[in-house]
């Protein structure tokens, strides 16, 4: 295995090896090799872009869902209704990435002839990053939009009851040589998983990320996990979150808000939902012309004046692309807790420990 330098409490691991180890764990949970590889790829792609809150940190949660909490490791998503380019998919209680990838493939094929296609997915579970789906559209020179319902972690503005999810939005737009524009944001000031990363590292969080249970700003990750995540843009972000939850849930019969499935222990499996939209650029404009204009849009951002102390400017997705290029060369940095949990999951399931060469001590079960 390739060895990479790491900081104290951190190791660097090649993305290919990390994918192989993660996929083997999911196969041991009962998934097919194809589905396990897709699920593993979705997590490692997140880590590769520096989005560690949605990377292999999630493996213990996914293992629990697949082995104990009722998610179907062999779920087979299928179209249950279709009229033209409007599609409703039953995820068959599979992991959200399995149903989401199926739905996006169907929408992309429809959009080839119809110009636009939408797919609503019910009977689903946690779906990872929205980036994973919109890039499927980008690869076909199409625009992708994705959203999902999520664990309720926010309250109405001025309230303290957790009834609104972060309900992230993903938008991906192809361009030419400048690289695609990719936006993937949760509608809170941070993601739940990022607070967990700070908790693992014993670090405080910024005071604009979360409230405690009484609605007071906090820097304590533990208090934040028991409390509320702050929305982006105050009441405006909450309004968007409500609307994204409606698109994700009510069109497909999935649970909304506190009725939805989520990653906490004992949650209802198969109650999540997602919503996907694909736009075939070539139906509206010559693709070469569109990409050329997109390049100019991106260049305008990159070459605009920087404020004092700013190293570089980025179009949406540009920083993640730079991070991914760096991590492909140097390895993905993962903290020892994440690596231990990943290797402990492999040990628990009787999967060979492919990461032992990273210089870590033998794994022990959790």
C-alpha positions, -999 to +999 in steps of 0.1 A: +000+000+000+012+035-007+023+054+024+016+091+029+028+115+055+002+125+081-001+149+110-004+138+146-036+118+150-041+116+113-031+093+084-032+096+047-048+068+027-050+063-011-085+068-024-085+035-043-075+015-013-101+033+009-128+025-017-118-011-018-119-015+020-152+003+023-168-017-005-157-050+011-174-039+044-207-033+025-205-066+007-202-083+041-234-064+051-252-083+023-249-058-006-241-069-041-206-061-053-220-035-077-241-017-051-213-019-025-189-003-049-213+025-057-220+032-020-183+031-012-175+054-041-201+080-029-184+082+005-148+082-007-156+109-033-169+131-004-136+125+015-116+132-016-132+166-019-125+173+018-162+168+028-153+144+056-187+148+073-201+127+045-172+104+039-162+071+055-170+086+088-204+073+080-195+037+076-203+026+112-238+042+108-243+026+075-232-008+088-257-005+117-285+005+093-278-024+069-273-051+096-296-040+125-319-012+117-338-026+087-323-011+056-325-036+027-289-044+015-304-060-016-331-034-023-340-030-060-353+004-068-380+005-095-402+030-113-437+028-099-452+057-120-441+075-151-458+100-173-435+114-200-405+127-182-420+127-147-409+097-127-417+083-093-393+057-079-397+033-050-362+028-035-372-005-020-357+005+013-322+005-002-295+030+008-303+064-007-273+063-030-287+031-047-321+046-054-307+080-061-283+068-088-311+047-103-334+077-104-307+100-119-299+075-146-336+072-155-340+110-155-309+115-177-323+090-203-356+108-204-340+142-207-322+131-238-355+134-257-377+155-235-352+182-226-361+181-189-369+152-165-377+150-128-377+120-105-391+118-070-378+089-048-396+074-018-388+043+003-352+056+006-326+062+032-296+085+038-283+095+004-249+111+011-238+143-007-260+158-034-228+164-054-227+127-062-259+129-082-255+162-100-221+151-113-239+122-131-257+148-151-226+169-157-209+138-171-236+138-198-234+175-205-266+181-186-275+203-156-284+184-125-304+194-094-308+172-063-323+176-028-331+153+001-349+154+033-327+151+064-326+145+101-345+173+118-319+195+134-333+230+131-363+248+147-386+274+132-370+309+136-373+318+172-383+283+183-365+254+200-383+223+187-362+203+162-387+198+133-368+210+102-340+192+084-309+207+068-324+194+035-294+201+013-294+213-023-271+202-051-267+219-085-242+209-111-236+228-144-212+216-171-186+239-186-155+236-208-119+238-198-126+257-166-143+228-149-180+225-139-198+247-115-210+225-086-229+238-056-237+214-027-249+230+005-269+220+035-293+248+045-278+250+080-247+269+090-230+235+091-237+198+086-244+175+115-214+154+105-190+184+107-199+189+143-191+152+149-157+157+133-150+186+157-162+164+186-139+136+175-109+160+174-118+176+207-122+210+190-148+237+197-171+248+169-176+284+157-203+302+177-224+307+145-229+270+138-253+259+165-276+266+194-279+246+226-313+231+236-325+265+249-317+283+216-285+299+228-253+300+205-228+274+216-192+264+208-195+230+225-199+201+200-218+180+225-242+208+234-247+214+197-255+178+189-281+178+217-294+213+205-301+229+172-281+238+141-284+274+130-299+280+095-280+299+068-295+333+063-317+331+094-354+327+084-346+327+046-326+295+050-353+279+070-378+288+043-357+271+017-352+240+040-390+237+044-395+239+006-368+213-001-383+190+024-416+192+007-401+184-027-382+155-013-410+140+008-445+149-003-442+141-040-430+105-033-449+096-001-417+098+020-418+110+056-415+148+062-395+163+091-399+142+122-416+114+101-385+109+080-359+083+084-324+094+095-291+080+108-299+079+145-301+045+162-335+029+159-348+053+133-375+042+108-359+026+078-371+035+043-388+068+053-365+092+035-371+108+001-352+126-026-360+148-056-339+150-088-341+173-118-321+170-151-319+196-178-305+186-212-285+217-222-284+207-259-322+209-260-320+246-252-287+258-266-257+245-286-236+227-261-204+241-274-217+276-271-231+270-236-198+256-224-178+285-239-201+310-221-198+290-189-160+292-191-163+330-194-186+330-163-161+310-143-131+331-155-149+363-146-151+349-110-115+337-109-100+369-123-120+394-104-103+416-078-093+399-045-097+415-011-065+420+009-053+387+024-073+365+000-051+339-016-075+328-044-111+331-056-131+300-066-163+294-085-187+270-068-170+236-066-135+250-074-121+246-040-133+210-038-118+202-072-084+216-060-087+195-028-095+164-048-065+169-071-042+173-040-056+142-022-053+120-053-016+127-052-009+128-015-037+106-001-069+114+018-062+126+054-083+108+079-082+111+117-073+081+137-108+078+152-124+075+117-098+050+106-102+030+138-139+028+134-136+018+098-111-010+106-132-021+136-162-025+113-141-047+090-130-068+120-166-071+132-177-084+098-148-107+092-134-085+064-096-084+057-080-053+072-066-037+040-055-005+059-031-022+083-002-010+062-011+026+070+011+023+101-018+019+125-019-006+154-042-036+150-079-027+151-101-036+181-138-040+180-160-012+192 
